[in-house]
């Protein structure tokens, strides 16, 4: 099974809107090694990140990070090792819409 190391996804959700950031493709698995959130504004923001099995509707059990405050012009980074199967979805919410997410990892096809 070939492995491709890459930027898996980048996104910047609209204010207070839970947004699909990364959907694992058909016949593909993925490992998210690193997740970064960058607040592009001088004011604080609050973010959430969730992982939904097979794109399931949002539930409280999916959250990896919930209402984490991030200072203005700051970056949050985490090394995770999240494993995902085909159809799984990573979502992000940004209270002010001023934060961006980047996911780095490996796709296995």
Secondary structure, 3 states (H helix, E strand, C coil): CCEEEEEEEEECCCECCCEEEEECCCCCEEEEEEEEEEECCCCCEEEEEEEEHHHCCCCHHHEEEEEEEECCCCEEEEEEEEEECCCCEEEEEECCCCEEEEEEEEEEC
